[in-house]
Amino acid sequence: MSNDHRTHGKIDCEEVIAHLFSYLDDETDAERRSYIERHLEECRACYSRAAFEKALRAKVRQLGDKEAPAALRRRVKALLDRF
């Protein structure tokens, strides 16, 4: 795997990141999936991003229905209210 942000195969880093969530949700067509997987095999930066997102999703699923502490809920609400 390389560390640069160049085109690998037929897809570049920017396009991989743009389609990463669809890829992880298995919502991409077979051709795009193949291009993304080939890119992830060759690009360390994009592979690391995909691995982080997979791990984060697994952790969120693991937490399931646990309720966030009140202080955290207030902070999140305050942030959302700003937008």
FILO-449149 format. One line per 5 residues: their letters; for each residue x, z, y of C-alpha. Coordinates in nm, 3 decimals, padded with zeros to 5 digits. Each point is the difference from the previous one (the first is absolute). Example, Ala and Ser with C-alpha at 12.3 -4.5 7.8 and 13.67 -1.06 7.14 Angstrom:
as	01.230,00.780,-00.450  00.137,-00.066,00.344
***
This chain:
msndh	00.000,00.000,00.000  00.122,-00.076,00.346  -00.044,00.210,00.312  -00.074,-00.282,00.242  -00.336,-00.113,00.137
rthgk	00.017,-00.367,-00.085  -00.222,-00.225,-00.202  00.016,00.064,-00.373  -00.169,-00.259,-00.216  -00.288,-00.146,00.199
idcee	-00.100,00.303,00.203  00.180,00.201,00.269  00.003,00.373,00.073  -00.256,-00.024,00.278  -00.247,-00.175,-00.229
viahl	00.061,00.247,-00.283  -00.075,00.294,00.230  -00.308,-00.178,00.139  -00.139,-00.040,-00.354  00.139,00.318,-00.157
fsyld	-00.327,00.196,-00.006  -00.193,-00.293,-00.149  00.276,-00.035,-00.260  -00.010,00.370,-00.086  -00.381,-00.015,-00.022
detda	00.029,-00.301,-00.235  -00.190,-00.216,00.249  00.244,-00.291,00.025  -00.017,-00.328,-00.186  00.244,-00.063,-00.285
errsy	00.227,-00.226,00.206  00.043,00.246,00.288  00.045,00.288,-00.248  00.278,-00.194,-00.169  00.174,-00.070,00.333
ierhl	-00.027,00.364,00.105  00.133,00.126,-00.333  00.293,-00.241,00.015  00.075,00.112,00.354  -00.018,00.369,-00.098
eecra	00.251,-00.065,-00.280  00.246,-00.140,00.254  -00.058,00.204,00.316  00.090,00.369,-00.004  -00.176,00.078,00.330
cysra	-00.335,-00.145,-00.108  00.033,00.147,-00.349  00.059,00.343,00.154  -00.305,-00.039,00.226  -00.219,-00.104,-00.294
afeka	00.130,00.289,-00.213  -00.073,00.246,00.283  -00.355,-00.132,00.043  -00.062,00.021,-00.377  00.128,00.359,-00.011
lrakv	-00.209,00.096,00.304  -00.313,-00.147,-00.156  00.067,00.188,-00.324  00.043,00.327,00.189  -00.323,-00.052,00.196
rqlgd	-00.186,-00.074,-00.326  00.153,00.312,-00.155  -00.126,00.217,00.286  -00.349,-00.131,-00.064  -00.275,00.201,00.163
keapa	00.211,00.281,00.141  -00.104,00.086,00.354  00.260,-00.012,00.275  00.067,00.326,00.186  -00.213,00.053,00.311
alrrr	00.300,-00.022,00.235  00.095,-00.340,-00.142  -00.358,-00.127,00.028  -00.008,00.107,00.366  00.331,-00.176,00.074
vkall	-00.114,-00.320,-00.169  -00.333,00.011,00.183  00.180,00.050,00.332  00.225,-00.300,-00.072  -00.299,-00.216,-00.095
drf	-00.191,00.108,00.310  00.281,-00.142,00.214  -00.072,-00.346,-00.132
***
